Amino acid sequence: MHSFKSILAFTAMLGLSASGYAQDFVQRTGSHLTLSGARFRYSGPNIEWLGLEGYGPHDPAGARFPSHFEIDDAFATAAEMGAKVVRAQTIGDTVGCPLCIEPEQGKFNESAFQASDYALATAAKRNIRLIIPLVGDCATCSAGGLGQYLAWNGKQNLQDFFTDPAVIAAYERHIDAVLNHVNAITGVRYRDDPTIMAWENCNMCGIITLFTGGGQAALAQVAAWSETIGAHIKQVDPHHLYLDTTGIFRAYPKVIDNPSSDLVTFEFYPHWDSLLSGSGAPPTTAETFTHDAATVTAHGKAFVVNEFGWDRTNWKTPEDLQHLLDTLARDSNISGDGFWALQAHLDNFGFQPIPADSKNPAFAERGECGEWWALYYPGVKTLVNTAEDMAARVQQLRTHAFAMSGIPVPKHIVPPSPVITSTVLGGLVAWRGSAGALRYSIERLDPTSKQWLTVCDKCATDTDDPWADPHPGLFGVSYRVTAWNADGIPSPPSQPH
């Protein structure tokens, strides 16, 4: 076990005091969360790709590690939006690919932790906690990551994931590899890092049993599996909270009483109500959240909302979304919530591409497509959302996050200086976007007067990057770019390029 001196050394490297590091573990006190003895409530984004991009959902370009800048930008944006907790699936759950934590069964890839290590170090710097699932959204595996374990062990029945001793042992070996990994940046073993708030057992994996007609006996097997996994995690790591995300508590409330569980959750998407209507499930409303929270907390466990949809396919108008957010904030039985899902700027220019994308408008609106759920700050146009509507909802989510934490809504951060990444002959200017930027201004250096002339007065956004100068010079033209936040405050200008 690494000593607290490791943490102090890391905080010194970051220029933080010891109190600036997330040094206390989030704990459960009855049906609530506490931090340093005080009540802890949060809101924040899901950022699935922090450990590995293109793993789930599928990216035709293939899996890749996110850059340090992408991770920095995502956490800076999350902090600007008031986040205290981020849920990051690919930090703990990647299996079956060359860049995965476990490329082959029982073989673990230490280099696969490089992005995760940096993400944890960055989260600590921002005093943001992480929820880390341990099996989840493999886009190329049958039935998600569960299917990879089944394939490795020659099993075809999905229920074997919960009952077969060899499959369970294989999953526990993966868990051990993640929990015992030593962060190459901080020197802190994951199981000892208070930046992590909770380990999550799966990503709504019990829904598979429900969809395939599993009765109470099959659900009891899922509940028993959840306790087996929770007990194993608590034996290896007594510090962190254990989050049950099987999703079966509505049909099998006994799962809430598992001794190892601290948190129970569900994922809420009115978007999918029409698909689920045949199962007899009632429509998802704001009151659904309250009902589920009351059910869980009545059993003495804490309730959090791991995922909820924010866009118009889930809540038709901003007023509908606001009713949901107000309900979440007022309900003391709800300890935290996370919207799905935040994207970031790219290193060179513009934003990360829309995940799980489709150019078919009908599928984009009704299927599993980032055109409806991918959120970009301050807002972009997609096939499903207007830029103006996304921008309005971004600010609603921001205000809500501070309300959940009991903090007055602050002014918007001053964006960092943009970085011009290229200027092409003919006046094409590309820059690395700035977290918290609403618009950009571009200046051109007049070769005669040596004065900076504004050629774009807040006329550009990240979707206009690269920007084309309508009156470019021929040779030796220099530009600089300034970012502006939602309060009309500018960043320092970029270095000339």
N, C-alpha and C positions, 0 to 999 in steps of 0.2 A: 504494500500500500504506500502510495506517495504521501509525503507529509504536507502539512499546510504551508511549509516553506516553498513548495513547488508553486502553489497558488500565488504566494506573495511575490515570487520571482517573476511570474507571468504578468501580474498586475503592474509591477514596476516597469516591465518591458513595454506595456501598453500605456504607461503614464498614468495609471490609476492608483488610488489609495487602496488599502485592503478593504475598506468599506465600500469601494466602488465595484468590487467583484461580487458575483452572485454566490456568496459564501455560505448562506443558510439554505438548508433543504426546505422546499415546500412540504408541509405536512398536512395530514387530515386530522381534524379535531371533530369527532362525531360526524355529522353530515356536511361539514364545511371544511374549506381549506384555510390554512394559516401559514404565515411567513413571519419569522422572528416574533411569534406570539400574537401577531395582529391578523385580522381577517384578510384573506387574499381572494380577490375576484379579478377576472381578466376577460379581455377580448383580444383577438388577434387573427392573423391569417393562417391558413394552410399554405405551406411552401414545399410542395412535394419533392422538388428536384434538387434540394440542397446537397444531397449526397451523390446523386447520379441523375443526369438529364437523359430523357429518351428511354427510360426504363418502364415507366407507367405514368401517363398514357404513352402509347407507342409514338415514336418519332421516326419517320421514314429515313432520316439521316443517320439513325442509329444512336446508341448510347454514347455519352461523353461526360467527362467531369466538368462541372461548372467552373468558371474562372473565379479567381479571388474577387475581381471587380463585380461580377454578377452577384456573388454572395454578399459583398459589402453593400451593394446597391439595394438588394432585397431587404437586408436588415435595417438599413437607413430609412427605407420607405416604410417598413413595418413600424419602426420607432416613430416616424412622423405621423403615422396613423394611430398611435397610442397603444401599440401592442405591448403586452407583458408576457405573452406566451405565443410561441409558434409551434405548429405541428408539422413535422418533417418526416415523411414516410421513408424516403430512400437513405436516410442516415443509418437505419438499422435493418432494412428488410430485403436487400438485393441478393438474388440467387440465380444461378444458371446462365450467366453471361460472362465474357472475358473480363469485363471491368467490375463485376459484382463482388461483393464481400465473400460469397461462396460460389465460385465458378462451377465447381464440381462437388458432389457430396463429400463432406469431410475434408475438403481442401479449401483453406482460407487465404485470402489475398490481402495482405497487410497494406499494399499500395492502394487498395480500393477505399481505404479510410481517409485518403488525403483531403478530399473536399469536406468530408464530415468533420475531420479534426479542425479544419479552418472555420467551418460553420459554427462549431461549438465555441471556439475561441472568440469569434466575432459576436456571438450571442452573449457571451460573458461580458464582453466590453460594453455591450448595449444594455446589460442587466435584463436580458430577455431569457425566459426559460423555454425549454423544449419538451414537447411530447414526442416520443419516438416509438413508432410501431415496429414490430419485429418480424411480421410477415404481412404482405399487403397486395400491391397493385402491379404485379408483373404482367405487362401487356402481351408478352409473347408466350406466356405459360397458360396452359389450360386451367380454368378456374382461378386465375391469379397465381400468386406465389404458392398457394396450397398445392396446386397441380404439379409444381416442380418437385416437391417432396414426394408426392405420390409416384411420379414417373421414376424418380431415382430408386424407389423401393418396389417398383413393379406392381403398383396398385392402381386400380381403375375406379373403385367405389369411393366417392368423395367423403363418405362418412368414415372411411379408414383413416383419414387425417386425424380424427378425434379419438380413434379407438386402437389403432394398430401400434403395438409397443415399439416396433422398429422405426416407424415414422415419427412417433412422439420423441424417441431418443435422438433421431436426426435433427429435429427442430430444436431440442434442448442443447445440442452441440452448437448449433448456430447461435442461439441465445448466449451461450457461454463465451463464444468468440467475440461477440459484440460487447458484452458487459465487461469482459476482462481486457479489452483493447486499451492500450496506453496511448493517449493523445500525443502525437509527435511534437506538437507545438507547446502544449501546456505541461506535459509530463504527468498529467492526471489520468488515472484509469477511469474509464467511463462509469463504472459502478460507484466511483467515489466523487463524481463531479456534480455539485449542486446546481449547475446550469441546467441539467436534465431534471424536469419536474416529474415525469412519469414514463414508465415502460408500458406499451400497449400490446396486448396479446395477438391481435389480428385486426383486419379491416372488415368488420361486419361479416365475419366468416360463418356465423350461425345462420345467416339468411339463406345460405345454400341448403341447409337442412329443412328450413321452412318451405322454400320453393319446391323442393323435391318431395314434399308430402310427408316429411318426418313427423311422427307423432310425439307424444310426451316421452316415450322411451328414448327416442333418438335425441330429443332436446336435452334429456337428462345426461346423455353421453357427452354432448357439447358442454354442458355445465360442469361435468366432472373433469373434462379436459381443461377447461378454463382454470379450475382449481389446481389441477396438476401443474400447469404452466406457472400459475401464480406462486404456488408453494416453491417451485424450483427457482424462480426469479428471486423470491424473498430469501431463500437459502444462500444464493450467491451474492445478493445485494440487499442488505436490510435497510438501506438508506432511502431508496426511492419508492414513490407511490406505484401501485399496480392498477392499470386501467383495463377493465373488461369491455371490449368492443365486439363481443360476439353478436350483439343486437337481438338477443332472444328474450330479454326480460319481460317484454309485453306478453309473450306466449308462455313463458316459463319463469315466473317471478322468483322461484327458489334460487336461481343463479345469483341474485343480488346478495344472498346470505352466505356466499362463499367466503370463508374466513380470510383468504389472502387479498380479496378485492378491496381497494380503497375508493375507486371511482368507477362509475357506470355511465355509459353514454349511448346516444343514438345519433343517426345522421338524418337530416330533415330537408327534404326536397319536394315541395309541391309539384315541381317539374315532372316527377315520376308518378304522380298520383294516378294518372290515366292508365299507366302500365300496370299499376298494382290494384286497380279497382276490381279486377276479377277475383282477387284474393279475399275480398271483403274488408280490406283495410279502410278505415274512415279517411276522409280528406285531411291533409295536413294544414292546420291553421296555427296561429300564434298560441292558441289555447292548448294545442297538442304538446307544446314544449312544457307548459306549466303542469299539465297532467302527468307527463313522464317524470318530471322533476319531483313532484309530490310522491309518486310511487317509489322512486329510488330512495329519497331521503327518509321516507317512513320506515325503511329498513336500516337506517343508520349509516348509509353510505353517501358519499358526495356525488352529485350529478353535474356533468358537463356536457356541452353540445360540441361534439368533435367537428362536425361539418354542418353548415347550412348554406343553402343557395341565397344569393343576394340580388339576382338580376330580375328582369321583368317576366321571364318564364316561370319564376317562382313566386314573385310578388309583383303583381301587374303594374302597380304605380309606386312612386316614391312614398306616398302616404301609406300604402299597404306595408311596405318595408319598415316605415317608421313605427307603425303599430307593433310589428314584431319586435323591433329593437327596444321599444319602450317596455314591452312585456318582459323581455329578457332582463332588462336593467332593474325593473321593479321586483322581480321574483327572487327573493333571497335564497330560495332553494336551488337556484342555478348558480353554480360557482364560476362558470366560465363558458365561453363560446368561441368558435372559430369559423370564419367564412371560407369558402372554397372558391378561388384559390389565387394567390398573388404571383404575378410575373415581374420581371426586372428588365433593366436596360441591358443591351449587349455591349461588349467591349469597344467595338468600332463605331457603331452608330445605331440609333433606333432601339427598338424593343426586341426581346425574345419573340420568336414566332408563336402564333397561337397553337397551343397543344391540341392533339387529337383533332386536327382541323379537317374541315370539309367545305367544299365550295358549293354544295347542294343546299340551297336555302331551307328546304323542308327538313332535311336531316340536321342542319346546323341548329335549327330552332327546337326540334323535338328529340333528337338523339343524344348520344354521349359525345359532345363536341365543345371544345374550348371557346367556340364562338359565343356561347352563352355564359360560361362560368369563369373564363379567364379574366382576371381583373388587372388593369394597368392604371397606375397613378400617373396623371390625374384623370384619365379617361380617354378611350379611343373608340373609333367607330368599328363595329364588327357587323357581320350579317344579321345579328340579332339585336344588338344594342347600339343606340346612337352615342356619340361621344359626349353629348350634353347630359344624357340620362346616366351614363356610367359615372361622369364627373360628379353629378349630384349625389349619387349613391355612395361614391367614395367618401364624400364629406360626411354623409350620414353615418357611415361605418366608423369614421374617425371620431366623431362626436360621441358615438356609442361606446367606443373603447375607453375613452377617458371617463365616461360615466360609470362603466363597470368597475373601474379602478378607484372611483371616488376622487378623481382629480379634476380640477377646473380645466376646461378646454384651453390650451395655450395658443399663442400665435403660431403660425406655421414656421417651420424651420427655414433658415436662409439656405438656399441650395448651395452645394459646393460649386466651385468654378468648373464650367465645362472644359473638356480637353479636346481640342481640334485634332482629329486623327488623320485628316487628309484635306488638301485643297488641290483641285484638278484644274489644269488650264481650261479656261472657259468659265471659271467662277463657281464651280461646284464645291461646296463646303460641307464637310462631314465632321461631326463632333460626338464625343461620348456624352450621353445624357446625364443629367444631374437629378438625384433623388429630391423629390419635392418641387421640381420645376413645373410650372404651368405653361410658360411660354419662353421664347428665346428672342433676343435681339442680336443682330449681326452688324458689325462695323467693318469698314474697309479703310485702310490707310491711304490717304491722298498722297501720291508721290511728290507733288509739288509743295504743298503746304506742310506736309508731315503731320497733318491733323487727322484724327479718327472721325470718319463720316458715318453716321448711322444709315445703313442701306436697308435695314429691316427692323422696324420699331415694334418689338413684341409680335412680329408677324408669323413666327415659326413655332411649331410644336415638335415633339419627338417623331411624329409621323411625317413631318416635312424634312427629316434629316436623312440624307444630305439635302441641302438647300441650294438652289440655283440662283446666282446673282444675275438679275436681268440686264445689268450694264457692267459686265466684267472688264477689267483691264487685260492687256495681252500678256505681259511678262512682269514677274517680280511683285505681284500684288499680295499684300498681307491682309489677313482678316483676324478678328477676334469675336468671341461669342459670350454673351451674358445671359444667365438664367434668371427668371423672375418667378417668385412664389405666389401663392394665392392671395397674399396680403399686399402684393405690389412691391415687394422688397427685392432688390436685385442681388445676385451673387457678385463677387469680384469677377471681372472679366477674365476670360481664358488668356493663356499666353498667346502672343501673336503667332500666326502660322502662314 
